[in-house]
Amino acid sequence: MSSMAKIAHEAIFQTKESTALSGKQKNSLKIGILKEITFQENRIALTPLSVGLLVEHGHEIILESGAGNASNFLDHHYSEQGAQITHDPRTVYESDILIKISPPTLAEVEMMKPRQVLFSSHQPSLMDLDVLKSLMRKQITALSFEYLQDEGCHLSVVRAMSEIVGATSVLIAAEYLSNVFDGKGLMLGGVTGVPPTEMVIIGAGTVGEFAARTAIALGAQVKVFDSSVFRLRRLQNNVGSRVFTSVIQPVVLNKAVQSCDVVIGAMRAKNGRAPCLISEETVSRMKPNSVVIDVSIDQGGCFETSEVTSHDQPTFRKYDVIHYCVPNIASRVARTATYALTNIFTPILLEIGESGGMNNMIWANPGIRSAIYLYHGNLTNKDIGSKFNMPSKDLNLIVVSNL
């Protein structure tokens, strides 16, 4: 074999890491993925294949060892796609962009470097003032998933997680109706000659819509309540079949709840507390071994009897009614949730690289702009400003003034 042929033959077996490093782009990003430390947060922002795509575009990915284990993505899956695996989280904090699922803790913010970019969840209702002030002192540019919008001005991450939660909540209800969990011993939907199980869904948003789709597909008899006729009409059209809908009238709602087998509470508040619609007295009159699933528990809950539970101990009984009140239902199906998240984040990260950095991306993309709550340490979110009685600045004016 000639020397040139030998070199060509060796090049075929060159590792992906080697080819990526040799083809590094001018606008390459250094992206860090941290291992989640929040209790029972099982999701991760990027799958191995998405990491491989970013590496092929010349970006550098640093992943903390074990970050994907809970979603069944192991370290070697990421390293095979070109990611650098580290056991020292301080190495990850040297990245230009940090991407994680749960909000940062004070200890995590302390390890961040000044003027870094942070992608994470950060609901105003759950935000800690000390964490916010620490981020501001370090002049962090921070993006909240809850405000991230797509081209159609829809909240892309919120909608994706809501679809998962809606479908999963019905499957959870089916489990707790069975004898295995000391339920009624009913099959959700029933069979020929047996009356279908009755389900009440409170809220006609994305969670309510996908819960209704799943329940109808399983054969359940579904009733949907919401305060908005527009949302009820939209659900009716999207589901594609006639389903009982009603505006929220306490007498009608309480009667339906007391006679049904499953109630799913999916009323959301844009900010602050979800409306508490079902009183303790109504729950006490429900049929024994009925199932209550409070999807809105992270905003206070729709039921007066609701108490926060965990994936380890997801239920409790009150008035002989089974209550499922886990705030993070999407982590129950972490792998599916991770695939949904990576479909949103990967194009954004690629676009940041192509546009020449985060500042250019903020200027060019209004969906990204809507999700920025800190820009170089300046508070730019009115909801957060109102909660903490702090002045917020107009991001559009800040970006223009810096050009």
Sequence and secondary structure as in RCSB ss.txt:
>XXXX:A:sequence
MSSMAKIAHEAIFQTKESTALSGKQKNSLKIGILKEITFQENRIALTPLSVGLLVEHGHEIILESGAGNASNFLD
HHYSEQGAQITHDPRTVYESDILIKISPPTLAEVEMMKPRQVLFSSHQPSLMDLDVLKSLMRKQITALSFEYLQD
EGCHLSVVRAMSEIVGATSVLIAAEYLSNVFDGKGLMLGGVTGVPPTEMVIIGAGTVGEFAARTAIALGAQVKVF
DSSVFRLRRLQNNVGSRVFTSVIQPVVLNKAVQSCDVVIGAMRAKNGRAPCLISEETVSRMKPNSVVIDVSIDQG
GCFETSEVTSHDQPTFRKYDVIHYCVPNIASRVARTATYALTNIFTPILLEIGESGGMNNMIWANPGIRSAIYLY
HGNLTNKDIGSKFNMPSKDLNLIVVSNL
>XXXX:A:secstr
  HHHHHHHHHHT  HHHHHHHT  TT  EEEE    STT    S  HHHHHHHHHTT EEEEETTTTGGGT  H
HHHHTTT EEES HHHHTTSSEEE SS   HHHHHHS TT EEEE   GGG  HHHHHHHHHTT EEEEGGG B 
TTS BHHHHHHHHHHHHHHHHHHHHHHSGGGTS    TT  TTS   EEEEE  SHHHHHHHHHHHHHT EEEEE
ES HHHHHHHHHHH S  EEEE  HHHHHHHHHH SEEEE    SSS     B HHHHHTS TT EEEEGGGGGT
 SBTT     SSS EEEETTEEEE  S GGGGGHHHHHHHHHHHHHHHHHHHHHHTSHHHHHHH HHHHHHEEEE
TTEE  HHHHHHHT     HHHHHHHH 
